[in-house]
């Protein structure tokens, strides 16, 4: 677009008075509508952008090719009342129900998720979202069985492991665990203390827990149902020199933990129950201790490192660090699944909160009917940017799944690195946002949000751990920052940049140049809603943070060392990781808008995308003002336009949440029923 047409000649600092007045009309609809007009009529009087949202077309574009597969899951559980999780259920009963749900889905429902883990990850993650919507505990239990236990066997093992275990894992004949986390070590996987010593006399590995800190902890499927575990342990080989042994680093081993027929715990293995948790009590988390547990040499998952009969170690990768990185690189599917599933949780919460906010009426002009609470600007401010973020996250995680699927097919080294950092960042950012939003949605529904039947409590409690497992969010954001700094360094040494970060290569110098004093004052609506302006603003912020972080780290390393310097700059680095992920999310949202083939659907998505972008800019407006990237008049215009866009999104909020296409028997909250919500609610309590 030609900015001169919007704001006057490029040499002018401010637009004309007439333009200001016209823009004021766009940004402040309430200022020229009489305050006594009820908000319902105000919507009609002010909505110059009269969007017609075709919910079905938007839903098809959103859910795409996996819609039927998800509907199959929904219908299966809707047809099985005995498999639906009741509101009040004990820990032990929930665990048994969760296992029956998984077995029923696989053996009766004809859903075989394990095959999709490798053949079509997009289908697997779509199934995971749908199953988690039915019961989050079931989604996690499925993830443990197929993504973690099954995925580790197939991804870290070789043909012999696939031939022996695949079918039995697929049918849940071999329920298993993923025993990585220890009491003393979680995120620092290289610091794990469990050991696996090779005994050349018997051709076996001997698994031992050397101290209480090395007890495997929070192991899903361990307390009740698991028969096997993938155990991560330090591989210790005997040597013929003075040392006696050598530590080859962390490897993965298949360890049977219960008898296949009697289900009794096997000798040398101690299993304890981790007990009642804040949420996800359908998952049987346990603690495992090993005392001289012997397993065949073939139980080493040997894709990246193997031990021969005579105790010699071979690997295609030259160092412990490279083998460790390759091992963890094969396990990023868990992070991808959590990011994707977290968006599913957010969709349910936003749907419940918005539907109730449209239904609930409170106060209004004197002697006029009460108005919907979603007509209040404060409520729009709370929920509409959240709705926009839900759409943004949806398209960002679809992109992540596509990249992950491509990585699994090609095994391209650059893609592996790319997906590792991207999955870390999106998992951290989205799960943190969703956790905060669940509380905001509960509050938006007032006292009725506190009723357990309306689900906010269970959603909040079940989802909360998403911020911790598969990588603590603070640690994951540091991984993103570290990757950015690595790419930044390579850029100035003539190296290539990863695909995800290529905007730094293409226009880093542009983003770091002195802000243009003319464009810093542009405040026209066309300019502020231009995707190029929005994306440039996001990337400018990331580029400045990256450059300043590099300078600070170099300075502090001289006196504090690398670890001390990193710790001194830690909050700066976390902010860098977050802003970069926001840039990626916005870029993928803009691409999704531009790809949309239906004009009316595209217009609706463009509106939501603009709200996401401008609300994020406004929330960090101090950063832009401090470096004169935006003048005061532009900052004020962004604030007013953000409020106006929230107002416009409110007009189509019902259609936007309906496009998530969640049946009433999936959302389940009485206050969110598509019709007769109060009737459902009163019937629930006995009227």
Phi, psi and omega in degrees: 000160179264108182295334180297328180290336184272319191237014182092183181299149186298336181281347182278141180281327184230151174288169183291163179300320180297321179294320178300315181296319181293318178297321178301321177297323179291319190273337186232070184299328183289342183285340179240021172241133185302132185297342181280348179289127180301150181304328179302317180284328179300323179300317181291322184290330190255341189282077178295328175270092186269085184286135171250105184264118174274103186302319182295315179296319179294319180295317179298318179294323181289307190272335171058220193284348183258012183300314182295323180296316178294319179298327178298320177295313181301315183291325179300311182287330177294331180273358183235079181304327182290344179258003179275136184286120178290163182296318180246121183206140181286163179303310184295319179293323180295321179297315181293320177298318181299319178293320178295322178298315181294314180296320179296316181298318184282315189268331178256318184283349178073016178268120180241084186297329188299323181296326181287335180307324185252322185279323183206082183305330178301319177295319181298314182290328175295319176298317181299318178296314182294316181293321176295332177291330178287312176201119184297327177299319179295319178299318179290319179297320176297319179297321177297314183294315190258316183280317185272295180295303181296316181297322180293321180297314184280319184283327183261346179264191180233191187305322182298326179285319179298314181299322185279325193248337192304304186298321182287329174289318181302317183272000184066019170293329176248081174288138187219177184234168178235095190263079177255302187298136176244166181305321185260345182225128175237284182294325181275078186294329179292345179268007179303147186248344177303139184240150174231101182267134179276131177252103184291341180290325182250357182061045182225160167260143178246114184268129181223146171259104190287337180202170183298329180296341182265003177298130177292130191229148180064035184274110180297141181078357186278322189294327187230308198259337189292142175247342178225162173217138165276112185255125176268123186212161177282124181278115182250124180247142176288148176232168182256015178254191185294335181291323179088323179216162174225140182265117181267006179092182186284128175230171181245141184225143173273121181236115172295136181242343178222152178293136184295329183265311186270342183067013177286147177297135183283157181303141178084355181247128176246127181239128175237155181271129178288348172088190183291137183245172176299322180207185179053043182282359171281350178261127185271083179283134180225173177243139185238131172238138182245133178232098179052050179275122184261134177227153179296151178304328181294347180279356170290127175281103202254024182297320185253359178187136184226158177237129181277173181302326181268013172086015178271139183261134176228147178202148175281350181250134194282337187229161177301316182297319180292321178294319179296316179297319179295320179298310181292329179299330179280353185250013182289348180304328178298319179292320178301314181297321180292318178298313181297315182291327179297324176296322177299320177296316180297322178300316180297312183297316180294322178298313180297312184295318183286316179299318179292322181293333174284328182281316188286126178248143182201128179060189182151180179297154180306135176059026177239159177300151175297157184245157176299140181293341177284351175278351177279135182302323181296323180286322175298319180298328182281319191254329186291316174298329177293319176297317178298319179295324178299316176296317181298316181293325179303311183287327178294319181285330172299318177298317179300316180297320178298316179294320179296316179298319178295320179298318181294331180280320188263332185057028179295129185300319181294320178295321178301313179296318181299310182292325179301311181289319182294318179293323177298313183292314181292321177299313182296311185292313186289318181293324177294317179297315181297319180301316178292322184292328180298321177291321179296321179293319177301313181297323181295339179261010175059215182298325182290339173291344181273348177289129183302327183297337180271006158081348185298324180296312181291320177298315181295315182290319180291323184279337190307321183289347176303334181285348187245310186280162191061028178112117176299138188299324179295320179292319182295321178295328175294325177297320178297313180298319180296321179293320178298317180295324176297315180294323180297316180296316180295327180301317183275001173249011176083012180278181178261156180254149177298156185302316185296329186259014192296345177296334178291324179289318188289322189213030179302316182297324178296315182293330183266000179286167181297131180304142180285119183296340178281305182295335178297342181255350180300129185226010180294148182299320179300320179293313183292334179263010176282122181304327180294317177299314183298312183292321177299320180295316178298314186286328175302314181299314180296317182297318178295317179296321180293314180297315181291327177295318179298318180294315181295318180297318179298319181294311185285336180298328181298327183252332186251350187080170186294317180294314180298321179295317179300316181294323179296328184258012193301314181297322176301316183291323178295319177296321177301313179300316181296314183294324178295317180296323175299322178297318179295316181300312180297317181301318181287328176293315179300317179298320180295322177297314184292333180280341187297124186279337184267123186301316182291321177295319178298320180297319179295316180294324178297318178301312182294321179296318178298319179296315179303312185294311187287327177293322178292320178297315181297322181295336179243032187297332180300323178299316181289324180290324184296334181249014178061027175289332177224131177283164182304320181295325179289320178299317180295319179296321178296318179299313182293321180292324177299316178296320181292320178294324175300320178297318180290320179295325177303325182298333182241020184298320180299315181294323182293321177282327176298331181291344173294340172060045177263115179297158179302327181284355174262312176295319172066343181288123180304322183287355180249011179296146183293335177212153177055042183299315181296326178296316177298320183294314181292325177296325181300321182272358170118000180284000000 
